């Protein structure tokens, strides 16, 4: 009898509170909330470019580049060899003042690039995949690329001419589209997309437009001009 009473009381309370909850007006269904029909049977392959394949060692990140990410990067830093144990510490990690292995991993680079992806497209196709999902490719100093310094360009170290691309980017006014140019890295990415599309493989790129990095051009303008920056309200 007690169990029956408890059950009825619980049901009564649930009914009462559900009736008191204000209803949320429902808008028309949005097509954007639904995945495209082609995604129902897709076979995905995710690529984190820096860790996929080093097709061009000449464009590897440098110590100077890493110090843009963190000025505390030690002089002993170097590119991590392919195939090493992920959980084995690099020799240069001993010179980073942090007790946390995960924190030290943020400095690790393998030198993977878009040439490496392009070289391996026949292999990817042989796996039977139908779509490639790229982790962020935008120009950024970190390994994960979520700290964008420029949304419109592929990371300079993913292309064949990092120094030349930096010079092109410096010539641009980010707020003036008439000054924008295609970098060598941008053009190589277009080749990758075309090569994948030729084999019927779709391309999805991860972009997180709700945040940037400290080196983002508009944020740098705010740091310099404060409230007088035209981007202070962004």
C-alpha positions in Angstrom: 0.0 0.0 0.0 2.9 2.4 0.9 4.6 1.6 -2.4 1.4 2.4 -4.4 0.9 5.6 -2.5 4.5 6.7 -3.2 4.1 5.9 -6.9 0.8 7.9 -7.2 2.3 10.8 -5.3 5.4 10.9 -7.6 3.2 10.8 -10.7 1.0 13.6 -9.3 4.0 15.8 -8.7 5.4 15.2 -12.1 2.1 16.0 -13.7 1.8 19.2 -11.6 5.3 20.5 -12.4 5.0 19.7 -16.1 1.8 21.7 -16.2 3.5 24.6 -14.6 6.4 24.7 -17.0 6.0 27.5 -19.5 5.8 26.1 -23.1 8.5 27.2 -25.5 7.0 28.3 -28.8 8.1 26.0 -31.6 9.3 27.6 -34.8 9.2 26.0 -38.2 11.6 23.1 -38.7 15.0 24.1 -40.0 16.7 22.2 -42.7 20.1 23.3 -41.2 19.5 21.1 -38.2 19.3 18.0 -40.3 22.4 16.3 -41.8 22.5 16.1 -45.6 21.2 12.8 -47.1 24.6 11.9 -48.5 26.0 11.8 -44.9 23.8 8.8 -44.0 26.0 6.2 -45.6 29.3 8.2 -45.7 32.6 6.5 -44.7 34.6 9.2 -42.9 38.4 9.6 -42.6 39.6 12.4 -40.3 42.9 14.1 -41.0 45.0 16.1 -38.5 47.4 17.4 -41.1 50.5 17.9 -38.9 50.3 14.3 -37.8 49.3 12.7 -41.1 52.3 12.7 -43.3 55.4 14.9 -43.9 55.4 15.2 -47.6 57.8 18.2 -47.7 60.4 18.5 -44.9 61.4 21.9 -46.2 58.3 23.5 -44.8 58.6 22.1 -41.3 57.8 24.5 -38.4 60.8 26.1 -36.9 61.9 27.1 -33.4 61.1 30.7 -34.2 57.5 29.7 -35.2 57.1 27.8 -32.0 58.2 30.8 -30.0 55.3 32.7 -31.5 53.1 30.0 -29.9 55.0 30.3 -26.6 58.1 32.3 -26.0 59.2 29.7 -23.4 59.9 27.1 -26.1 63.4 25.8 -25.3 66.4 26.1 -27.6 66.6 22.3 -27.6 63.1 21.9 -29.3 63.0 20.0 -32.6 60.5 18.2 -34.9 59.3 14.9 -33.4 60.3 11.8 -35.4 57.5 9.8 -37.1 56.6 6.5 -35.5 57.9 7.3 -32.0 55.9 6.3 -29.0 53.2 8.9 -28.3 53.7 8.6 -24.6 57.5 8.8 -24.7 58.8 12.2 -23.8 60.9 14.1 -26.4 64.4 15.0 -25.2 63.5 18.7 -25.3 60.6 18.2 -22.9 63.0 18.1 -20.0 63.7 21.8 -20.7 60.0 22.8 -20.3 59.1 23.9 -16.8 55.9 22.0 -16.4 55.1 18.8 -14.4 52.3 17.9 -16.9 53.0 15.7 -19.9 49.9 16.9 -21.6 51.0 20.5 -21.4 54.4 19.6 -23.0 52.6 17.9 -25.9 51.3 21.3 -27.0 54.8 22.0 -28.3 55.1 18.8 -30.3 55.1 19.1 -34.1 55.6 16.3 -36.7 55.8 18.4 -39.9 52.8 16.9 -41.6 51.6 19.0 -44.5 49.2 19.1 -47.5 51.8 17.6 -49.8 51.7 14.6 -47.6 47.9 14.5 -47.9 48.1 14.9 -51.7 50.7 12.1 -52.0 48.4 9.7 -50.0 45.1 10.3 -51.8 45.4 7.0 -53.8 45.9 5.2 -50.5 42.9 7.0 -48.9 40.8 6.1 -52.0 41.8 2.4 -51.7 40.3 2.3 -48.2 36.9 2.9 -49.6 36.3 6.2 -47.8 33.8 8.7 -49.2 34.6 11.8 -47.2 37.6 13.5 -45.5 37.1 15.6 -42.4 40.0 18.0 -41.9 40.9 19.3 -38.5 41.4 23.1 -38.6 43.8 24.2 -41.4 43.7 28.0 -40.9 46.9 29.8 -40.3 47.7 29.6 -36.6 50.7 29.1 -34.3 49.3 26.2 -32.2 49.3 22.5 -33.2 45.5 22.4 -33.1 44.9 25.6 -35.1 41.9 26.8 -33.1 43.9 30.0 -32.3 43.5 31.5 -35.7 45.7 34.5 -36.7 44.0 34.5 -40.1 40.8 32.8 -41.1 41.3 33.3 -44.9 44.6 31.4 -45.3 45.8 27.9 -44.9 48.6 27.5 -42.3 51.8 28.6 -44.0 53.6 25.4 -42.8 51.1 23.2 -44.6 52.2 24.7 -47.9 55.4 24.7 -49.9 56.6 28.3 -49.2 56.1 29.5 -45.6 58.3 32.5 -45.9 56.8 33.6 -49.2 53.3 33.2 -47.9 54.1 35.3 -44.8 55.3 38.1 -47.1 52.1 37.9 -49.2 49.9 38.0 -46.1 51.8 41.1 -44.8 51.0 42.9 -48.0 47.2 42.4 -47.4 44.8 44.7 -45.6 42.6 42.1 -43.9 39.7 44.5 -43.9 40.0 45.2 -47.6 39.1 42.2 -49.9 40.7 43.9 -52.9 44.1 43.3 -51.3 43.6 39.6 -50.6 45.8 37.1 -52.4 46.1 33.4 -52.8 49.1 32.0 -50.9 51.0 28.9 -52.0 49.4 27.0 -49.2 46.0 28.1 -50.3 46.6 27.0 -53.8 47.9 23.6 -52.7 44.8 23.0 -50.6 42.7 23.7 -53.7 44.7 20.9 -55.5 44.0 18.6 -52.6 40.3 19.3 -52.8 40.2 18.8 -56.6 42.1 15.5 -56.3 39.7 14.2 -53.7 36.7 15.4 -55.6 38.0 13.7 -58.7 37.8 10.4 -56.8 34.3 11.1 -55.5 35.5 12.0 -52.0 33.8 14.8 -50.2 35.7 17.4 -48.2 34.6 18.8 -44.9 36.8 21.4 -43.1 36.5 22.3 -39.4 36.3 26.0 -38.7 35.4 27.5 -35.3 34.5 31.1 -36.1 33.4 32.0 -32.6 37.0 32.5 -31.3 40.5 33.4 -32.5 44.0 33.5 -31.2 46.0 36.4 -29.7 47.8 37.0 -33.0 44.5 37.5 -34.9 44.8 40.8 -36.8 41.7 42.4 -35.4 42.6 41.4 -31.8 46.1 42.9 -32.3 44.5 46.2 -33.4 42.4 46.2 -30.2 45.5 45.6 -28.1 47.2 48.5 -29.8 44.3 51.0 -29.9 41.9 49.8 -27.1 38.4 51.3 -27.4 39.5 53.4 -30.4 39.9 50.3 -32.5 37.1 49.8 -35.0 37.1 46.1 -33.9 36.7 46.8 -30.2 33.0 45.7 -30.3 33.6 42.5 -32.2 
